[in-house]
Amino acid sequence: MGAWLGAKVLPVREYFPGEKPYRMVYMEDPFGNILEIYSHSYELTYSAGAYS
């Protein structure tokens, strides 16, 4: 990420590689705050239907 956007804290996590495009990453903004960023809604990613 660009210097003004912050930095990636951990590698991108893929929930269903090759099956579904759900991803999540932890980022640190320029002020030191940790952000959890999802490619899809939290409910969709973690709902029981997502795992069937």
N, C-alpha and C positions, 0 to 999 in steps of 0.2 A: 504494500500500500504506500501511497505517497506520504511524505513527511508530515504534511498538514492533516492527513487522515488518521495517523497513528500507526500502530504496528500489530501484526498477528502475534498472539501469545502462544497458541498451540496450532498444530496442523488442522486443516479442515477435516471434520468428521463426517463420513458418509454413512448413513443409517442402513441403506439397502443397496450396496454397490451392485451395479449391473441390473438392478430390479426396479428401484424407484429413485427419483432424483432428490431425495431429502438430504440436506447438508446443514451443518452448523459449524460455527467458528467463534472462538473467543478473540476479541480485539482489544487493544488498549488505545484509548484516545490520547491526544496530546497532553491532557491534564492528568493522566495516570488512572483514569476510570476504566474498569474492565466492562466490556459490552459483550453480550451473547447474541450473535446474529444468526437467524435461521433463514433458509431458502423458502420455507413454507411456514404456515402458522404453527404455533406450539401445539395447539389442540390436534391438528392434523398429523403432526409428526409423532405424537405420543399417545394418540387414541388407540383403543383396542382394535379398531378396524384397520389401522395402519399395519398391524402385524399379522393380518390374515392373508 
